[in-house]
Amino acid sequence: MTQPLIVVGVDGSPESRHALLWAAEHARRSGGTLRLVYAWEPPGVAGFHVPPMLDWEPLEQQAHEFPGKFADEVLGPSPEVPVTTRTVRGRPAQVLVDASEHADLLVQL
């Protein structure tokens, strides 16, 4: 039997911290694994198209580092459950729907 997969959406807010703690406890009790998902989009300016020549690489690098750092901050460097992280470029609602396709539980606030 496989471990239950629990996907939790995080964004650094106090609410996502609570969601992560709740999901980690649920994973611990159920023998599950956690997958933290962070949805990232380049910033827009009041509906204007931002020129493609801007270098988004530093912001994108920070976005990819964020969920791992957030997990360490909230759960500590050695959590009691297996944790993976994923950063996906896109709108949060759609990213979480897609990320939860094969999950047993989706947690987000």
N, C-alpha and C positions, 0 to 999 in steps of 0.2 A: 504494500500500500504506500502511496506517495504522501509526502507531507502536504498539508493544506497550504495553499499560497494565499497570502494576505497582502493586497496592494493598498498602500496608503499614500494619498496625495499630500505633498508638503510644499510649503511656500515660505517658511521661516516665521510665520505669524504665531502668536500664542495659541491660537486655535489648532494650527497644524501640529504644534508641540503636544497638545493634549491628545489629538488624534493619533499621533505616533506612539505616545505612551500607552494609550488604550489598545492599539493594535499589537504592540509588543507584548503586553500582558496576555492578550487573547492568543497570540502565537505561542507564547510559553505554555499556556494551559492546554492548548490543542496539539502541541508538537508541530506547529506550522513554521513557515518561513515568511519573512517580511521582504517586500519589494517596495522601496521608496521611489515614488515617481514625482519628478519636478517638471512642470510644463514651462517652457521658456519661449518668449517671443522678443525680437528686437523692438526697442521702443519706437512708437510712432509719435508724430507731432500733429495733433488736431486733425487727423484724417489726411494729412499730406503724405505723399509718397516720399520716403527718405531716399536720397540718391544712392545707387548701388555701389558707388566708389568708396563709401565709408567702410572702414575696417572694423567688422564686428567680431573678429577673432578674439580679442581680449575679453569682451563681454561673454562670448560663447564659452570660452575656457572657464571663466568664473561660474557660469551656469552649470557646466559639467562637474565642477568641483563641489558645488553647493550641497547636493543631497548627502554626500559622504561626510562632509564636515558637519552638517546638521545632525546626522545620525550619531556621530561621535559626541557632539555636544549634548544631545538629549539622552542617548542610551549609554554613553561611555564607550571607551575604545574596545571593550570586550563584552558585547551584549550577550544575553543568555540565549538568544535565538539567532539563526542564520539570517543575515541581512544582505540584500543586494540593492543597488541603486541604479536609477535610470533617469537621464535628462532627455526630454523630447521637445523638439521645437514645434509649437502649435498652441492652439487655444486650450486652456485647462480642461474644460468640460469634455471636449472630444478626445484629448490625450488620455484622460482618466477612463473614459468609456473603452477606448481601444486597449489600454493597458490592463483592464480588468476582464478582457474577453475569456481568458482561461483561468482566472482567479476564482478562488472559493469565496472570497470576501473582499469588498472594496470599502475602505474607510477614508472619509474625508469630511472636513467641516467647512 
